[in-house]
Amino acid sequence: MGNPLHIGVTLPNLGPNAQPDTIRRLARIAERRGFGSVWVSDHIVMPAAPLTEYPYSGNGRPPFDPSTPYLDPFATLNFVAACTERVQLGIGVLVLPLRHPIGVAKQVASLDVLSGGRTLLGVGSGWMVEEFSLLEQGWADRGRRTDRGIDTLRGCWQADAAVPDGGRVGIAPPPRQGVRLPVLIGGHSSAALRRAVQRGDGWYATKLTPSQFAERLGRLRRMEAQSGACEQLVVGVRPDVVAPERASTITRDLADAGAEFVVLGGPFGELTPDQAASWMERAADALGLVGELVPPIASRRSWPAVTAAVGPRAVGRSAY
């Protein structure tokens, strides 16, 4: 991506600020100030009492419960696309094995066409077993289905759309970006890092400190070298919630650790709409953002066309 560092920011598609006026306001501030991308998260349904330990907090409890408003990421970003003109639109990350990948391919392609080619798709295999049960989706094979789902997405997005082992399909129009639409792999496990190397355009980490990010990035780069990949993955991270005044420090520390893009987020669930807008303005001030968008996140990799079969990459090695 080059310099300057790409800096994105989350939008509150969950919690009390998951409201059209607030999301529109924050998205327009982000674009006006020069954040390169805006990001939303994904869950479909919450069990009455989540039992799975949340992997991204110190106490194992997720930052939401069944009563928390949670807007669909595609609906939210289609709305944001109509409110903005330049900023990239990211899902970080979509739980891909909860959905049929051809349906996801259609949703992503439509968003990319309507937004003028601004879509970023983060995908993960999921962490909440109860959500899979509620949606009657298999848990043990979710890694294999995530891998195959990514292959299906790219097959649907190519000019002569095809799905693995399924022949040609009609899913026009393709994304404005085509198969170059960045697919960023979320997760920190060895399986997730392997998936990023084998199938991703990039790796998108969550809530890692600079030292943790550097350690996992080292593992990722070693996997890349062993795979013989010609193009390195683009790598980035969404750190834990930061105070606006610390935005510059944490961003610099993560860049020093090897991050090429950083996605910042505020404590939007605890703020009024005015306070949320103030957080974003103050973070932009601390970062020295003055309205010029940084270079976009873009794929460095090229992918073979999907025909009757995908070949060795179709073999999923991971359990999750």
VOLUM-441450 format. One record per atom (N, C-alpha, C): x, y, z. Coordinates in steps of 0.001 Angstrom, whole numbers, padded with zeros to 6 digits, always signed. Example, Ala and Ser with C-alpha at 12.3 -4.5 7.8 and 13.67 -1.06 7.14 Angstrom:
<kollos>
+013190-005690+007800+012300-004500+007800+013200-003300+007800+012850-002250+007080+013670-001060+007140+012900+000030+007870
</kollos>
This chain:
<kollos>
+000816-001207+000000+000000+000000+000000+000847+001254+000000+002034+001162+000528+002875+002330+000571+002501+003265+001687+003111+004419+001698+002864+005419+002715+002008+006527+002110+001257+007270+002916+001110+007094+004354+000287+005875+004710+000381+005495+005985-000372+004371+006510-001864+004569+006263-002533+003497+005854-003982+003545+005703-004616+003439+007085-005484+004384+007419-006170+004389+008707-007669+004380+008459-008322+003348+008992-009768+003251+008917-010391+003462+010281-011722+003410+010320-012429+003631+011577-013720+002820+011547-014136+002328+012705-015375+001551+012768-016586+002473+012822-017716+001935+012375-019008+002572+012543-019860+001705+013461-020732+002311+014261-021517+001534+015234-022758+000895+014625-022578-000284+013991-023773-000999+013529-024331-001906+014624-023776-001780+015832-024367-002433+016994-024387-001446+018148-025314-001661+019061-025426-000791+020221-026397+000351+020007-026497+001244+020984-027501+002316+020936-027298+003295+019793-026076+003396+019257-025831+004314+018148-026046+003678+016784-026582+002467+016759-026901+001816+015486-028208+002404+014948-028139+003678+014594-029281+004453+014114-028878+005187+012834-029809+005364+011898-029429+005946+010607-028805+007336+010712-029348+008195+011549-028799+009549+011633-027361+009528+012144-027091+008700+013149-025744+008641+013718-024770+008001+012749-025158+006894+012127-024262+006226+011184-023953+007142+010006-024964+007826+009473-024732+008772+008378-023765+009872+008811-023996+010412+009983-023157+011508+010481-021707+011067+010644-021502+009910+011250-020137+009437+011496-019437+009066+010189-020157+008447+009269-019552+008081+007992-019094+009314+007230-019899+010364+007272-019524+011584+006558-018369+012309+007228-018311+012254+008561-017147+012816+009249-015896+012053+008845-015984+010717+008847-014821+009897+008498-014316+010247+007107-015214+010373+006150-014793+010701+004789-014247+012118+004697-014921+013050+005340-014478+014449+005278-013098+014619+005898-012826+013929+006992-011548+014093+007672-010415+013308+007017-010716+012290+006231-009660+011574+005526-009355+010182+006034-010228+009593+006868-010079+008173+007160-010267+007414+005844-009453+006395+005628-009491+005709+004350-010613+004712+004198-011146+004222+005313-012187+003200+005251-013049+003272+006493-014284+002789+006360-015191+002636+007498-015597+001169+007555-015772+000645+008777-015944-000786+008976-017124-001084+009879-017829-002166+009550-018896-002675+010406-018604-004143+010706-019269-004666+011734-019043-006048+012155-020276-006890+011857-020221-008168+012240-021262-009093+011814-021619-010109+012890-022909-010234+013152-023532-011403+013772-024979-011399+013316-025560-012580+013212-026944-012701+012770-027895-012829+013942-027543-013694+014901-028453-013976+016006-027648-014283+017259-028171-013826+018390-027541-014077+019676-028362-015091+020460-027738-016100+021051-028482-016968+021969-028877-016195+023217-029856-016705+023933-030321-016010+025139-029191-015815+026136-028299-016778+026207-027160-016681+027126-025949-017288+026431-025139-016464+025728-023978-017011+025029-023078-017798+025983-022742-018996+025581-021902-019850+026417-020460-019903+025931-020254-019679+024639-018912-019724+024097-018092-018552+024622-016862-018813+024985-015986-017745+025470-015596-016837+024316-015812-015551+024499-015460-014559+023474-013940-014444+023406-013323-014672+022237-011860-014735+022169-011153-013395+022140-011913-012280+022115-011281-010980+021925-011443-010059+023127-011652-010644+024312-011720-009829+025526-011008-010563+026651-010559-009797+027636-009841-010394+028746-010699-011270+029632-012002-010948+029737-012867-011710+030641-013698-012776+029930-013545-012890+028610-014267-013912+027872-015709-013574+027560-016174-012373+027945-017556-011993+027698-017643-011073+026484-018600-011325+025592-018741-010467+024420-019295-009099+024816-019020-008066+024017-019492-006706+024328-020923-006466+023870-021746-007504+023839-023144-007379+023435-023909-008546+024036-025235-008418+024051-026092-009495+024539-027317-009560+023628-028254-010480+023872-029388-010623+022949-030239-009375+022784-030201-008456+023733-031000-007241+023617-030272-006119+022875-029007-006314+022515-028225-005277+021851-028653-005129+020391-029035-003928+019961-029333-003736+018537-028106-004074+017684-028316-004820+016602-027195-005240+015744-027680-005230+014300-027294-004206+013533-027734-004063+012148-026947-004984+011224-027623-005486+010217-026987-006320+009213-025860-005539+008521-024693-006145+008333-023575-005387+007756-023805-004955+006313-024445-005791+005494-024672-005413+004104-025680-004270+003997-026765-004363+004757-027736-003274+004736-027098-001975+005209-026265-002075+006249-025617-000880+006780-024694-000253+005753-023866-001066+005100-022908-000507+004151-023571-000036+002862-024674-000646+002462-025414-000082+001327-025934+001308+001662-026399+001479+002894-026841+002787+003371-025673+003776+003386-024534+003333+003926-023355+004200+003998-022857+004555+002597-022936+003605+001667-022502+003884+000296-023287+005045-000298-024580+005129+000037-025408+006215-000489-025133+007545+000196-024485+007493+001373-024199+008708+002146-022802+009257+001882-021966+008503+001176-020567+008866+000971-020206+008693-000493-018968+009098-000842-018546+009020-002239-017200+008332-002428-016296+008407-001428-014926+007982-001668-014422+006930-000694-014859+006969+000539-014291+006126+001577-014592+004653+001287-013605+003765+001556-013828+002342+001367-014764+001788+002440-015460+000710+002092-016517+000155+002936-016145-001275+003312-015842-001506+004601-015332-002795+005018-016253-003536+005972-016312-004860+005818-016949-005741+006791-015831-006467+007512-015785-006311+008821-014684-006905+009556-015120-007555+010859-015380-008870+010815-015387-009727+009647-016735-010436+009533-017052-010869+008298-018265-011624+008030-018047-013082+008417-019011-013657+009146-018926-015077+009503-019435-015865+008300-018526-016189+007402-018899-016739+006106-019634-018078+006189-019235-019038+007030-019913-020343+007003-021323-020338+007578-021813-019190+008044-023214-019095+008444-024141-018867+007262-023571-018630+006085-024354-018240+004919-023948-019070+003708-024842-019143+002723-024478-019778+001466-023572-018818+000704-022413-019278+000239-021448-018350-000372-021932-017709-001664-022806-018380-002417-023306-017736-003639-024167-016523-003275-024964-016641-002208-025727-015489-001748-024829-014358-001297-023745-014691-000588-022784-013668-000164-022130-013023-001383-021756-013839-002368-021139-013301-003583-022049-012261-004238-023355-012556-004257-024319-011625-004857-024401-010335-004046-024471-010450-002723-024563-009266-001871-023326-008385-001990-022150-009009-001972-020907-008247-002068-020804-007576-003430-021119-008326-004491-021042-007750-005828-021981-006556-005976-023187-006686-005449-024157-005583-005551-023663-004352-004799-023119-004558-003578-022566-003447-002819-021434-002783-003579-020582-003583-004204-019433-003014-004903-019863-002225-006125-020871-002717-006853-021380-001979-008009-022013-000668-007567-022865-000734-006549-023581+000464-006110-022667+001498-005459-021557+001044-004868-020637+001969-004192-019532+002466-005113-019484+001972-006348-018420+002391-007250-017099+001712-006998-017133+000487-006485-015898-000281-006304-015166+000006-005020-015902+000170-003919-015260+000558-002651-015290-000536-001591-015678-001759-001937-015927-002785-000935-014654-003496-000501-014552-003760+000812-013531-004611+001411-014264-005702+002185-013921-006952+001943-014613-008043+002616-013654-008794+003532-013889-008668+004840-013192-009518+005786-014038-010739+006081-013420-011901+006157-014161-013124+006450-013475-013894+007564-014293-014622+008323-013778-015490+009375-014648-016714+009485-014182-017688+010260-014919-018951+010392-015858-018955+011585-015798-017926+012436-016740-017819+013544-016216-018394+014845-016787-017912+015963-016344-018344+017285-017498-018800+018183-018753-018460+017816-019881-018729+018708-020659-019962+018245-020427-021085+018891-021070-022329+018477-022590-022233+018559-023108-021488+019540-024563-021372+019698-025207-020680+018498-024520-019721+017894-025066-019051+016717-025189-020036+015554-024197-020902+015401-024266-021922+014362-025438-022864+014609-025638-023237+015866-026737-024152+016187-028088-023521+015876-028256-022237+016241-029517-021561+015999-029837-021463+014513-028804-021346+013698-028988-021226+012256-028869-022570+011541-028761-023636+012329-028692-025002+011800-027544-025169+010815-026401-024623+011198-025189-024745+010399-024164-025576+011161-023432-026406+010417-022445-027262+011053-021309-026477+011683-020835-026967+012796-019737-026325+013518-018392-026974+013197-018335-028295+013233-017057-028991+013102-016424-028784+011735-017230-028587+010698-016688-028443+009342-016665-026998+008868-016768-026061+009786-016871-024658+009367-015592-024167+008683-014441-024702+009076-013203-024307+008412-013180-024716+006953-013567-025955+006687-013627-026430+005306-014623-025612+004497-015772-025295+005097-016779-024528+004374-016344-023081+004167-015568-022536+005097-015015-021191+004887-014071-021184+003702-013180-022181+003637-012245-022257+002517-012981-022381+001189-013925-023294+001141-014670-023490-000098-015514-022260-000420-016023-021596+000611-016797-020391+000381-015986-019290-000268-014740-019118+000159-013876-018097-000446-013631-018425-001915-013371-019706-002205-013193-020113-003601-014453-019821-004425-015615-020056-003818-016871-019806-004518-017068-018319-004788-016737-017476-003818-016846-016034-004030-016047-015609-005251-014800-016024-005306-013953-015589-006420-014438-016180-007744-014958-017407-007693-015504-017979-008912-016688-017187-009435-017548-016755-008528-018725-015965-008926-018346-014577-009425-017230-014056-008965-016860-012689-009314-016056-012578-010592-015591-013677-011140-014793-013586-012360-015704-013301-013553-015096-012900-014655-015873-012472-015819-016793-013571-016330-016297-014814-016349-017099-015954-016783-017421-016771-015545-018435-016341-014791-018651-016821-013427-018829-018336-013373-018160-018949-012379-018241-020384-012169-018092-020665-010692-018564-021824-010282-018372-022253-008892-017567-023538-008898-016785-023798-007835-015968-025002-007793-016808-026260-008007-016392-027075-008953-017049-028358-009243-018500-028195-009678-018906-026968-010031-020307-026765-010351-020572-026134-011698-019525-025812-012446-019726-025248-013775-020110-023780-013742-020588-023294-014869-020890-021875-015040-022182-021489-014329-022218-020250-013847-023406-019736-013177-023688-018329-013685-024939-017906-013533-025314-016543-013886-025520-015730-012625-024613-014795-012354-024712-013995-011127-024346-012545-011425-024578-012111-012669-024255-010741-013061-025108-009743-012263-024550-008530-012018-023237-008082-012468-022137-008484-011495-020911-008629-011988-019793-008898-011081-019445-007636-010296-018633-007755-009267-018191-006552-008563-017467-005591-009502-017542-004335-009195-016776-003340-009970-015290-003687-009955-014812-004219-008827-013399-004597-008706-013110-005987-009261-014140-006734-009624-013937-008086-010107-013292-008963-009046-012466-009913-009492-011809-010808-008535-010715-010100-007747-010438-008850-008081-009463-008072-007314-010057-007493-006042-011353-007666-005827-011978-007195-004595-011272-007846-003411-010715-007071-002491-009897-007659-001425-010709-008515-000451-010252-009744-000250-010790-010643+000764-009737-010762+001855-010056-010212+003027-009122-010174+004141-009537-011226+005154-008605-012044+005580-008906-013158+006469-008708-012720+007917-009753-012904+008721-009660-012585+010137-009288-013802+010954-008789-013550+012166-008440-014635+013070-006956-014676+013372-006629-015319+014499-005253-015346+014979-004675-016745+015079-005488-017759+014872-005025-019135+015010-004116-019511+013845-003407-020621+014002-002576-021121+012906-003424-021419+011684-004652-021936+011910-005551-022223+010792-005914-020944+010054-006181-019860+010793-006533-018595+010152-005358-018024+009367-004171-018101+009927-002992-017606+009214-002746-018421+007949-002926-019728+008042-002769-020583+006879-003804-020228+005808-005046-019978+006256-006104-019596+005315-005742-018283+004611-005200-017349+005363-004800-016076+004756-003761-016293+003674-002762-017133+003949-001701-017393+002967-002257-018123+001751-003122-019097+001975-003615-019930+000881-004699-019255+000059-005540-018429+000708-006738-017952+000021-006987-016455+000141-006238-015750+000940-006561-014361+001212-005779-013365+000381-006344-012172+000281-005608-011021-000234-004901-010287+000899-005346-010557+002125-004754-009891+003271-005145-010581+004556-004553-010120+005642-004844-010616+006986-005294-009431+007834-006421-009615+008541-007004-008555+009362-007129-009073+010791-006254-008601+011658-006218-009037+013052-007126-008153+013902-007482-008653+015078-008391-007935+015963-007852-007914+017381-007807-006722+017963-007504-006512+019372-006186-007149+019798-005162-006974+018975-003819-007396+019337-002990-006177+019724-002117-006340+020701-001148-005307+021026-000064-005292+019946+000736-004244+019873+001807-004236+018872+002739-005442+018964+003088-005865+020163+003989-007020+020281+003289-008301+019840+002021-008466+020182+001275-009642+019737+001130-009653+018217+000858-008484+017662+000723-008400+016208+002038-008768+015529+003142-008243+016033+004446-008523+015429+004767-010008+015476+004422-010672+016582+004718-012102+016702+003930-012908+015681+002638-012631+015563+001822-013382+014613+002157-013027+013171+002532-011770+012938+002935-011391+011596+004203-012140+011191+005106-012331+012127+006296-013110+011822+005944-014522+011394+005000-015135+012093+004555-016472+011717+003919-016466+010334+003104-015441+010065+002447-015336+008766+003469-015212+007641+004454-014360+007818+005449-014155+006768+006274-015428+006543+006545-016185+007604+007261-017448+007423+006413-018435+006622+005106-018476+006914+004216-019336+006137+004207-018910+004671+004193-017610+004426+004225-017113+003051+005477-017572+002339+006619-017430+003016+007889-017829+002403+007896-019314+002081+007363-020121+002989+007323-021564+002761+006384-021933+001621+005339-021120+001413+004369-021417+000361+004873-021034-001024+005913-020201-001075+006423-019732-002347+005595-018642-002976+004741-017984-002189+003886-016922-002720+004731-015791-003299+004310-015287-004447+005056-014210-005106+004723-012841-004516+003485-012667-004068+003060-011370-003564+002734-011496-002083+003247-010570-001276+002948-010599+000150+001526-010118+000412+000929-010696+001429-000379-010245+001879-000302-008833+002439-001339-008061+002236-001482-006800+002946-001985-007129+004345-001447-006489+005366-001753-006875+006747-002171-005659+007557-003161-005871+008430-003641-004783+009263-004295-005304+010519-004735-004377+011358-005241-004759+012674-006218-003704+013176-007235-004199+013874-008106-003310+014646-007723-003486+016112-007067-002492+016721-006702-002616+018131-007930-002471+019022-007719-002640+020303-008802-002425+021251-009222-000955+021207-010354-000658+021797-010865+000711+021840-009797+001651+022405-009627+002790+021756-008607+003737+022184-009226+005096+022456-008613+005838+023362-008989+007236+023562-008493+008036+022360-009216+009064+021945-008788+009821+020762-007357+010330+020859-006970+010757+022057-005636+011317+022231-004532+010279+022035-004875+009001+022114-003888+007942+021936-003899+007364+020521-004747+007896+019670-004883+007332+018331-003566+007355+017571-002840+008454+017669-001586+008565+016937-000540+007601+017478-000460+007485+018804+000559+006627+019421+000328+005159+019078-000912+004685+019253-001175+003271+018998-001017+002968+017509-001414+003888+016655-001268+003673+015217+000204+003586+014833+001013+004477+015379+002455+004453+015085+003099+003167+015597+002719+002741+016804+003296+001521+017364+002932+000299+016528+001696+000243+016050+001290-000890+015218+001967-000839+013848+002149+000361+013305+002881+000480+012047+004321+000010+012221+004933+000370+013346+006294-000085+013617+006361-001604+013746+005254-002213+014190+005194-003670+014333+004902-004362+013001+004646-003585+011946+004451-004166+010630+003085-003973+010018+002153-003331+010726+000814-003131+010173+000854-002140+009022+000119-002459+007959+000014-001565+006818-001313-000812+006800-002283-001311+007556-003490-000529+007796-003947-000782+009221-004530+000243+009823-005021+000185+011200-006444+000709+011199-007333-000018+011857-008737+000382+011955-009035+000716+013412-009341+001966+013680-009583+002432+015037-011069+002403+015365-011366+002230+016640-012753+002228+017082-012899+002910+018419-013984+003616+018595-014271+004272+019861-015262+003472+020684-015474+003877+021928-016448+003200+022796-017868+003643+022485-018301+003400+021243-019544+003984+020765-020767+003513+021547-020680+002337+022150-021806+001858+022939-022040+002645+024201-021053+003453+024598-021148+004227+025835-021327+005714+025575-021396+006102+024311-021407+007526+023964-022743+007947+023372-023072+009218+023565-024203+009801+022846-023773+010052+021403-024706+010298+020496-024307+010620+019123-023341+011795+019035-023574+012844+019809-022659+013986+019788-021277+013600+020295-021228+012786+021345-019938+012333+021861-019214+011436+020871-019968+010599+020163-019358+009740+019151-018753+010587+018027-019467+011619+017595-018936+012505+016566-017695+013232+017068-017715+013647+018326-016551+014314+018910-015361+013366+018968-015601+012100+019337-014504+011122+019376-013831+011031+018017-014631+010960+016948-014054+010802+015625-013283+012049+015192-013823+013211+015476-013125+014453+015130-011809+014571+015903-011839+014257+017196-010626+014360+018016-009580+013331+017610-010019+012129+017240-009072+011132+016759-008419+011602+015459-009215+012188+014568-008661+012715+013321-007667+013832+013599-007974+014691+014576-007035+015753+014952-005719+015161+015446-005815+014152+016309-004603+013538+016863-003763+012884+015775-004428+012356+014758-003728+011684+013668-003241+012654+012592-003657+013895+012694-003269+014876+011689-003978+014696+010354-005171+014108+010373-005930+013915+009139-006582+015229+008736-006385+015612+007499-006854+016926+007051-007729+016833+005818-008286+015647+005552-009256+015546+004483-008798+014807+003251-007503+014530+003117-007026+013789+001958-007047+012300+002284-007798+011523+001498-007872+010092+001756-006522+009438+001488-006140+008532+002379-004893+007801+002208-005068+006764+001104-003977+006178+000599-004110+005152-000444-005031+004023+000001-005832+003487-000895-006797+002459-000508-006122+001125-000205-006824+000295+000542-006422-001096+000710-006731-001815-000597-005743-002490-001155-005922-003140-002448-005196-004476-002461-005724-005398-003227-005112-006717-003351-003807-006639-004125-002831-007450-003709-001581-007578-004454-001518-008901-005210-002527-009735-005030-002443-011090-005533-003339-011287-006755-003004-012265-007546-003834-012662-008676-004252-014107-008453-005461-014417-008896-006028-015733-008616-006395-016427-009910-006162-017742-009971-006529-018477-011185-008037-018520-011366-008456-018643-012602-009883-018735-012877-010441-020041-012322-011671-019972-011838-012368-021168-011387-013029-021815-012589-012717-023086-012823-013359-023820-013916-014132-024989-013318-013847-026190-013760-014578-027335-013216-014168-027643-011790-012934-027301-011431-012439-027544-010075-011393-026501-009774-011133-026303-008487-010179-025286-008068-008769-025838-007971-008614-027138-007785-007277-027701-007661-006853-027816-006220-005522-027843-005952-005042-028095-004597-005553-027116-003562-005855-025863-003990-006303-024889-003003-007665-025224-002449-008397-026138-003102-009723-026502-002605-009649-027419-001401-008480-027943-001105-008339-028877+000010-008132-028093+001288-009126-028106+002164-009015-027380+003425-008231-028176+004436-007191-027578+005015-006377-028276+005995-006779-027933+007402-007597-026922+007560-007867-026410+008894-009165-026964+009465-009200-027034+010775-010434-027436+011444-011335-026247+011652-010799-025043+011675-011613-023845+011886-010891-022631+011367
</kollos>
